[in-house]
Structure formats: structure tokens, C-alpha cells
Amino acid sequence: MRAPGGDTRLAPGDVLLSVEGVSLSFGGVKAITDVSFDIRKGEIRAIIGPNGAGKTSMLNVINGFYHPQQGRITFKGATRQKMRPSVAAAQGIARTFQNVALFKGMSTLDNIMAGRTLKMRSPFFWQLFRHGPALTEEIAHRKVVEEIIDFLEIQAIRKTPVGKLPYGLQKRVELGRALAMQPDLLLLDEPMAGMNLEEKEDMSRFILDVNNQYGTTIALIEHDMGVVMDLSDRVVVLEYGRKIADGAPDEVKRNKQVIDAYLGVPH
């Protein structure tokens, strides 16, 4: 798989995305309150906390699904104002979901091809009939998708309808669809949820390979603290929509407020 393109002005360690004083409410319910943190280019950034802490709401703010009442999001140096998810995706933000969101009647190959939609430039009529430049373009996109299929080791299920696949493989296909967008920032919402130990080990390996081999910046929500501590470079902790800690994994797991609110005991 070809490494994603990126903002060449940013070097590893530079701030790729910053969240500044973000607050989000639904009626009288405060989902996020005055949260600030950043995500640096090339890192794996974990967002953790108990259920109801505002983690998924934060990802929804980052990719434009929710618009905060206060604060701002800056991505690749540009401040975003009420960006739609499609625009965020076009600018380089891809995501997976807590609950698998695939086209169950379509094959693995076709689901991953769906991730190339925003990169297709031929008129829809030509795409529909695979005519002229659209055919050449489809061949190029399919090559990228086949490389992703090889990378994720799912060649054997490339033509299988995803609705017939076990849950762990569906999660891998969803990761493949996000990778097909060749994102600068990949948001993973509980990528290990519902997996057995072997499936978690496989997914952890793929996440590390995406980060190490292709330099893709990753932000992930995950409840498995072993996974979080092994994979992440930095961890931000939310509780009831507020940030209570932010730092390296070893620092966070010794934080008394995090232990009391989430971990329960030194982990």
C-alpha cells in the first residue's frame, strides 16, 4: 500500500490537529466541557475514560459530525468552522466506528473500494458504465485496494459478502476501507471491541504497521488498557466530558485521579 500523502510542511512531532477549549452540549446535557489537547504527526494518540466520558463525541467533533458550541479544531494549520464529515474526509481524516458500519451485502473488495469514492474524478456517468477515463481510473484505484487487501492479509475473503464474515474480520475490512482513503489522520473508535485475544493481537499488529510503515497518525479510543499502554505514544483521559489527565502511558497509569476515576487500581 502506498503511504498516504501528507502536508509536507509538517514533520514528525509537529502538531497535526489541535483541540482548543471544545465544549459540546445536547440540550441541557454536557457531553464535552472545555477540553484541549493535540495530536502530533506520526504518533498513536489514545483517548480513554469510563463509559459516558465523551470519547466518541470527541471523535465526532474531530471528523465534523458534531459541531461544538465553544472552542475550535485546527487541522494542518487551518482552523475549521462547522466542517461536514465529507469535507473532513476529503482533507485527510478517516475513521472506523464503534459498531461496524459496512455494506453487509457487498464483498470485502467492494467495501474497501467504497473508501476510494472521494478520490474518483471521472464523471458519474462514465463511472457507471466503466467507460473511457473512468475505466483507467478504476484500475488505478483497484490496485490500491488490492495492496490494502494484501497488507491486511484478507486475500481469501476478497470476494466474500462481509455480512457472512466473523466479527473480527469485519473490523479488519472496516480498517481497510478507512485506509483506502489514504488519510493523514486515522480515527479508530474501539477497534478491539468484541474481539478475542488472537483477533486483538492481529489488529494491534496492523495498527502498529500502519503507523510505523506508512507514518499514518492515529487517534484511538480503546477500553483494553493493555492495548492502550502497548500501542500509544500519549494518552488523554476524559471523565464526564472533562479532561483529567494527559501524558505518556506510564505517567497516566500512575495518575491518582485516573486510578480513582477509571483504572481502579495501579494498572
N, C-alpha and C positions, 0 to 999 in steps of 0.2 A: 504494500500500500504506500502510495506516495505521501510523504509528510505534508500536513496542511500548510497552506501559505500563511503568512502572518504579517504583522506590522513590523517591517524591517527596522523601524526606529526603536523598537523595544528589544532590549537584551534580556537574557535570563536573569531573574531577580528584580527587574523593573515592575512597577505596578501595572498590571493589565486591566484590572477592574477595581474600582473603589466604591464602597457603600458608605454614605456620609449622612448620619443623623436621620435614618429612614424610620418613619412611623407609618403603620398601616392599621386601619380600623374598619370593621364591618358593623355599621350602626354604632351601638354602644360597646361593642366587643373590640378590645385592643389586641390585635394579632402580633404586632411588632411595635416596640416603643424605643425610639431614639437609638437605633443600632448602627454602629460604624465598624467597618473592618475592610481590609483589602485582600485581593488575590494577586499574587505575583506571577509573572510569566514563567512557565516551566515547572511550577510546583503542583503538588497534590494538597488541596486545602479541604479539611474536613469541617463539617458543621454538625455538631452533636447537641443532644439535650433530650429531656424526657418528652413523652408524647404531649402534644399541645404546646410545645415550646416556641413554635413559629418557624420551624426549619423549612418545611415545604413552602410556606408562604413566602419566605425569603427567596427561595429559588424562583417562585412565580413572579416576584418583583424583578429579579435579575433578568429573566427572559421576557419580560414585558407583559405577562398575563395579568398581573395586578399592577396598578399604578398607586404608589404611596401618596398619602396626603401631605407628608412632610419629608424633607431630605432629598437627596439626589443620587443617581447612579452615574458614574463616569467610566466609560469603556474605551480603551485605546486612546485616552486623552480627550475624548469628546463627551460632554455632558448630554445625557439622554433625557428627553421630555416626552413622557407618555408614549413610549415606543411599543408598537404591536409585536407579538411574538414572531410574525413572519419577517418583520424588519430586523429584529434581533437575530433571527436565524441567518438572514442574508448578510448581516455584518459579522457573523462568525461565532454565534452562540448556539450550541446544540444541547439537547437534553434527553434523558430517559426518564421514565415515570415510576412512581411507587407501585402502581398497578400496571402490568404490561399493557401497552397500547399499540397493538399490532393489527394488521388486516388479516383476521384469522383464516379466511378462505383463500388467501393468496400464498404463493410459495415463499420460501426463505429468500430466494433470488429477487422476486418481485417486491417484497417488503423492503429489502435493502436498496433496491433501485429507487424506491419512493424517496429515499434520502437525497437523491440527486436532482429532485424536481426543481429546486431553486437555481440550480446551475445550468439548466437547459435553456437555450437561447432561441432555438428554432420555433417558428410559428406553430401553434397548436394543431392546425390542420395538417401540416407536414408530419408532426409527431404522430398524429392519429393513424396516418396511412404509411408511416415509416418511409417517407419519400424524400428524395433529394438530400439536402444538407442534414435533415433530421436523422437519416439513416447513419450517416457518418458520425454524427454527434452521439447517437445511441451506442454505437460500437465503442466509442471512447469512454462513455460512462459505464458501460458494461464491463470494460476492462478494469476500471477502478473497483467496481463491485466484486468482481471475481478475485481481485487481490485481497479484498477485505474478507471474503469467504475463506480463502486460504489462510490468512492471518489468524482468523478465529477458529480454524480447524473444524469447519462445518460443511466440508465438501459433500459429505454423504447425505446431507439433508437439503441441499440447494434447491431441489425441485419439490420438496415436501410441503404441503399446506401447513402453515405454522400452528393452526388450531389442533393439529394432530401431534405436536411435539410436546415432550415433557416440559415442565415449567422452567427448569434451569436452562434448557436450550432456547426457550422463547426469550428469556432475559438476554442471552447471548446474541440472538438475532436483533433484538431491540438495540443493543450496543452497536451492532454492525450498521444499523440504519442511521444512528447518530454519527458514527464515524464516516459514513458516506458523504456527509456534509462537509467533511474536512474542516472541523471547527478550530478556532483559536482557543475557545473556552468550552469545555465539555462538562455539563451539569449532570450528575448521577444521583437520582433520588432512590436511596436504599437499594443499590444494585445487588446486594446479597440476600434480600428478604425472601424467605420461603425456601432457601437452598439448603441442601445437606452439606456436610463437611467437604466432600470431594468437589462439589459444584462451587463452593466458596473459594476453595484453593485455585480452581481453574479461573474463576472470574478475577480473583486478586492478581493472578499472573498476567492476565490480559490487560488489566488496568495499569499495572506497572510497565508492561511493554509499550502500551500506547503512550505513556508519559516519558519513558526513557528513550525509546527508539525514535519516536516522532516528535518529541518535545511538546506534546499537547498539554496545555494547562487544564487541570481537573479540579472541580469542586464537587465533593460528595457528601451526602447525608447517609449515615450508617449507624445502626444500633449495636453491631458486634464490635465491642471495644478492642478485641484482639486485632481485628482487621484495621480499625482506625489507627491504633498505635503502630502497627507494622507498615501501613501504606503512607500515612500522611506526613507532610513536612511541617505543617502547622494546623492547629485546631482552634476553632472558635466555638464557644459553648453558650447556648441560649437557654433561658428558663422563663416561662410565662412571657415570651416575647422580648425579653431584655437580655443583653449580653452580660454574662457573669465572669467570663474568662476568655483569654486569647493568648496563644503562645505555642511553644513546641510541645509535642505529645508528652514527654516526661514531665515537663513543667505543669501541664494541665492536669495530669492524673494525680499529682500531689497537692493540687489546689483544694483547700478545705471546703470552700464554697461549692466546688464541683462535686466533691465527695458527698457532701450533705444533700445536694440537690439531685444528683443523678447516679453516681457510681455506688454510693452506699458504704463502700469500704475502699481503702487504697487498693487500686487495681494493678 
